Amino acid sequence: MEQIFETGTIAYEGKDSQTPLAFRFYDRDRMVGDKPMKDHLRFSMSYWHTMTGGGDDPFGSATMQRQWDGTADPMALSRKRADAAFEFMTKLGLDYFCFHDVDVSPESDDLARREDNLDRMADVLEEKMAQTGIRLLWGTTNAFSHPRFVHGASTSCNADVFAYAAAQVKKAMDVTHRLGGENYVFWGGREGYETLLNTDTALELDNLGRFLTMAAEYKEKIGFKGQLLIEPKPKEPTKHQYDFDTATVIGFLRKYGLEDHFKINIEANHATLAGHSFEHELNMARINGMLGSIDANQGDPQLGWDTDQFPSDLYMAVAAMIEVLKNGGIAPGGLNFDAKLRRPSMKPDDLFHGYVLGMDTYARALEIAHRILEDGVFEEFVARRYRSWTEGIGRQIRDGAVGFEELAAYARTNPALDQESGRQEYLEGILNRYI
């Protein structure tokens, strides 16, 4: 097959490499602990930003130069994008990809035509997956871009739109199942509201719960063994989104009895928009047994929207990988690069530079995080800091052996509260030395 990209295969050359396009830290088969880097990180290509993103933003039109953009026929364009996608992934050594239905096949106002388009492109993807060994990390549907979703999808004021969204999810789940997807993601891009003056929030939240219950039931009906994931985001495009952050999603799932059916796909940039750190969101998911997968990117706190930059912040990545390793890994999830080039980075080889940046950042972070946890320096400090809860009155509180009366009596006999320093600056210095 004719090559689409001039860029060749990206090789690992080590940290001293002077080759502009080479991995300096990502050595896919290098063992870190008990498994190779590739199995820790499970890197994935985002089909939307990588293959369909044009570089437009709220203030400007597309800038990206893509060899397939001149293809006028929608199905021919989709096939050309698939050719480019699998060549790109093969040259980077990516093992997975993720997609929305309209990333890989043309949209249509006619539902039957829309589904036929997706089936025909699933044939193409299935063949290319067989040829390359590349797998599907997760699929999803786009239930936010089309004008039919102007008032939301499963939370729309129009029941006909709810039904249409259900049809889209059903088909996307069918195709994800057919292609051996390991997860299926729900992102409620329009599941929120702009003003309470025209919104019945109780009905909308109940309908969202009904919708996700139907999805869980359909997963069982078709025998889909993958993991169902919800991706939190606080705002943009709607002002108040119902999936604000990890804690909000966990509370929602528990309210509607769905906590055993869904885990959480956490995006770094969405954590920024929620006013949290990435590690906070990962930690909240992990300690609740709900860390499912990661959208690896980073935001810009100086900009008020979802910038989706390729990750370069090593401190953020190390903190993230500490949570992943404490979780026992991220499988069947992975690190999906839901990231896009900056608008002036318009050349085709800039795509490779973006992915190499992100992959090297997380590969280096993995090794640093592994050393930190192997040495146990922070775990030992935390254990000492909370030692009062392992004996005496602390142990009795944890065991439920005392109440307010007993605690009041204890406190009267123990007036001297001996507090120790949290030593944050000392610990941050240790982290600096590792990095």
Backbone hydrogen bonds, N-H to C=O, Kabsch-Sander energy under -0.5 kcal/mol:
donor,donor_aa,acceptor,acceptor_aa,energy
10,I,91,K,-2.9
11,A,9,T,-0.5
13,E,11,A,-0.5
13,E,23,F,-3.0
14,G,23,F,-1.2
17,S,14,G,-1.8
22,A,20,P,-0.7
23,F,11,A,-2.8
27,D,25,F,-1.2
28,R,26,Y,-0.6
30,R,27,D,-2.6
32,V,35,K,-2.5
35,K,32,V,-1.2
37,M,30,R,-2.0
38,K,28,R,-2.4
39,D,36,P,-1.0
40,H,36,P,-1.4
41,L,37,M,-2.7
42,R,38,K,-2.1
44,S,335,L,-2.0
45,M,96,Y,-1.9
46,S,337,F,-0.7
47,Y,45,M,-0.7
47,Y,98,C,-2.4
50,T,46,S,-1.7
51,M,47,Y,-2.2
52,T,47,Y,-0.8
52,T,48,W,-1.6
53,G,48,W,-1.2
57,D,60,G,-2.2
60,G,57,D,-1.5
63,T,54,G,-2.2
64,M,54,G,-2.9
65,Q,346,M,-2.4
66,R,64,M,-0.8
69,D,66,R,-1.6
71,T,68,W,-1.7
72,A,70,G,-0.6
77,L,73,D,-2.7
78,S,74,P,-2.1
79,R,75,M,-2.3
80,K,76,A,-2.4
81,R,77,L,-2.5
82,A,78,S,-1.9
83,D,79,R,-2.2
84,A,80,K,-2.4
85,A,81,R,-3.0
86,F,82,A,-2.3
87,E,83,D,-1.9
88,F,84,A,-2.8
89,M,85,A,-2.7
90,T,86,F,-2.0
91,K,87,E,-2.3
92,L,88,F,-1.5
93,G,89,M,-1.2
94,L,89,M,-2.4
95,D,43,F,-0.7
96,Y,43,F,-1.0
97,F,135,R,-1.3
98,C,45,M,-2.5
99,F,138,W,-1.5
101,D,140,T,-1.2
103,D,100,H,-1.4
104,V,100,H,-1.1
104,V,101,D,-0.6
105,S,101,D,-1.2
111,L,109,D,-0.7
114,R,110,D,-2.7
115,E,111,L,-2.5
116,D,112,A,-2.2
117,N,113,R,-2.7
118,L,114,R,-1.8
119,D,115,E,-2.3
120,R,116,D,-2.5
121,M,117,N,-2.1
122,A,118,L,-2.1
123,D,119,D,-1.5
124,V,120,R,-1.2
125,L,121,M,-2.8
126,E,122,A,-2.7
127,E,123,D,-1.9
128,K,124,V,-2.2
129,M,125,L,-2.7
130,A,126,E,-1.9
131,Q,127,E,-1.9
132,T,128,K,-2.0
133,G,129,M,-2.5
135,R,95,D,-2.9
137,L,97,F,-2.4
137,L,135,R,-0.7
138,W,97,F,-0.9
139,G,183,N,-1.2
140,T,99,F,-1.3
143,A,141,T,-1.0
149,F,146,H,-2.4
150,V,147,P,-1.7
152,G,149,F,-1.6
156,S,153,A,-1.3
159,A,157,C,-0.6
161,V,158,N,-0.8
162,F,158,N,-1.5
163,A,159,A,-2.1
164,Y,160,D,-2.0
165,A,161,V,-2.9
166,A,162,F,-2.1
167,A,163,A,-2.0
168,Q,164,Y,-2.2
169,V,165,A,-2.6
170,K,166,A,-2.8
171,K,167,A,-2.2
172,A,168,Q,-2.5
173,M,169,V,-2.9
174,D,170,K,-2.3
175,V,171,K,-2.4
176,T,172,A,-2.5
177,H,173,M,-2.7
178,R,174,D,-2.5
179,L,175,V,-2.3
180,G,177,H,-1.4
181,G,176,T,-3.1
182,E,136,L,-1.5
183,N,137,L,-0.7
184,Y,227,Q,-2.7
185,V,139,G,-2.1
186,F,229,L,-2.4
189,G,187,W,-1.8
191,E,188,G,-1.3
192,G,190,R,-1.8
193,Y,240,H,-2.0
198,N,195,T,-0.9
199,T,196,L,-0.8
201,T,199,T,-0.9
204,E,200,D,-2.3
205,L,201,T,-2.6
206,D,202,A,-2.2
207,N,203,L,-2.7
208,L,204,E,-2.2
209,G,205,L,-2.2
210,R,206,D,-2.5
211,F,207,N,-2.7
212,L,208,L,-2.3
213,T,209,G,-1.8
214,M,210,R,-2.3
215,A,211,F,-2.0
216,A,212,L,-2.2
217,E,213,T,-2.3
218,Y,214,M,-2.5
219,K,215,A,-2.4
220,E,216,A,-1.6
221,K,217,E,-2.0
222,I,218,Y,-2.2
223,G,219,K,-0.6
223,G,220,E,-0.6
224,F,219,K,-2.0
227,Q,182,E,-2.0
228,L,261,H,-0.5
229,L,184,Y,-2.9
230,I,263,K,-2.0
231,E,186,F,-2.5
233,K,243,D,-2.7
236,E,238,T,-2.2
238,T,189,G,-0.7
240,H,193,Y,-1.8
241,Q,234,P,-1.9
241,Q,239,K,-0.5
242,Y,191,E,-2.5
244,F,241,Q,-0.6
249,V,245,D,-2.4
250,I,246,T,-2.6
251,G,247,A,-2.3
252,F,248,T,-2.3
253,L,249,V,-2.8
254,R,250,I,-2.2
255,K,251,G,-2.1
256,Y,252,F,-1.8
257,G,254,R,-1.0
258,L,253,L,-3.3
259,E,253,L,-0.7
261,H,258,L,-1.8
262,F,258,L,-1.1
263,K,228,L,-2.6
264,I,290,M,-2.6
265,N,230,I,-2.3
266,I,264,I,-0.6
266,I,293,S,-2.3
268,A,295,D,-1.6
271,A,267,E,-1.6
272,T,268,A,-1.7
273,L,269,N,-1.9
274,A,270,H,-1.5
275,G,272,T,-1.5
276,H,271,A,-2.8
281,E,277,S,-1.6
282,L,278,F,-2.2
283,N,279,E,-2.7
284,M,280,H,-2.7
285,A,281,E,-1.9
286,R,282,L,-2.8
287,I,283,N,-2.8
288,N,284,M,-0.7
289,G,286,R,-2.2
290,M,285,A,-3.2
291,L,285,A,-0.5
292,G,264,I,-2.3
292,G,290,M,-0.8
293,S,264,I,-1.6
294,I,334,G,-2.4
295,D,266,I,-2.6
296,A,294,I,-0.7
296,A,336,N,-2.5
297,N,295,D,-0.8
298,Q,309,Q,-1.5
303,L,300,D,-2.2
307,T,305,W,-1.4
309,Q,298,Q,-2.4
314,L,312,S,-1.0
317,A,313,D,-2.1
318,V,314,L,-2.7
319,A,315,Y,-2.3
320,A,316,M,-2.1
321,M,317,A,-2.6
322,I,318,V,-2.1
323,E,319,A,-1.5
324,V,320,A,-2.1
325,L,321,M,-2.8
326,K,322,I,-2.3
327,N,323,E,-1.5
328,G,325,L,-1.5
329,G,324,V,-2.5
333,G,330,I,-2.3
335,L,41,L,-1.2
335,L,42,R,-1.1
336,N,294,I,-2.7
336,N,334,G,-0.8
337,F,44,S,-2.5
338,D,336,N,-2.1
339,A,337,F,-2.4
340,K,308,D,-3.2
345,S,342,R,-2.1
346,M,344,P,-1.7
350,D,347,K,-1.4
351,L,347,K,-0.6
351,L,348,P,-1.3
352,F,348,P,-0.6
353,H,349,D,-1.9
354,G,350,D,-2.4
355,Y,351,L,-2.1
356,V,352,F,-2.8
357,L,353,H,-2.3
358,G,354,G,-2.2
359,M,355,Y,-3.1
360,D,356,V,-2.6
361,T,357,L,-2.2
362,Y,358,G,-2.1
363,A,359,M,-2.1
364,R,360,D,-2.6
365,A,361,T,-2.1
366,L,362,Y,-2.3
367,E,363,A,-1.7
368,I,364,R,-2.2
369,A,365,A,-3.0
370,H,366,L,-2.4
371,R,367,E,-2.0
372,I,368,I,-2.5
373,L,369,A,-2.3
374,E,370,H,-2.4
375,D,371,R,-2.5
376,G,372,I,-1.6
377,V,372,I,-0.7
380,E,376,G,-2.6
381,F,377,V,-1.5
382,V,378,F,-2.6
383,A,379,E,-2.5
384,R,380,E,-2.1
385,R,381,F,-2.4
386,Y,382,V,-1.8
387,R,384,R,-1.4
389,W,386,Y,-1.9
390,T,387,R,-1.9
394,G,388,S,-0.7
394,G,391,E,-0.9
395,R,391,E,-1.3
396,Q,392,G,-1.9
397,I,393,I,-2.4
398,R,394,G,-2.3
399,D,395,R,-1.9
400,G,397,I,-1.3
401,A,396,Q,-2.6
402,V,396,Q,-0.6
407,L,403,G,-2.4
408,A,404,F,-2.7
409,A,405,E,-2.1
410,Y,406,E,-2.2
411,A,407,L,-2.7
412,R,408,A,-1.8
413,T,409,A,-0.8
413,T,410,Y,-0.9
414,N,411,A,-1.2
417,L,415,P,-0.9
418,D,416,A,-0.9
419,Q,417,L,-1.1
427,L,423,R,-2.2
428,E,424,Q,-2.6
429,G,425,E,-1.9
430,I,426,Y,-1.7
431,L,427,L,-2.4
432,N,428,E,-2.3
433,R,429,G,-1.8
434,Y,430,I,-1.7
435,I,431,L,-2.1
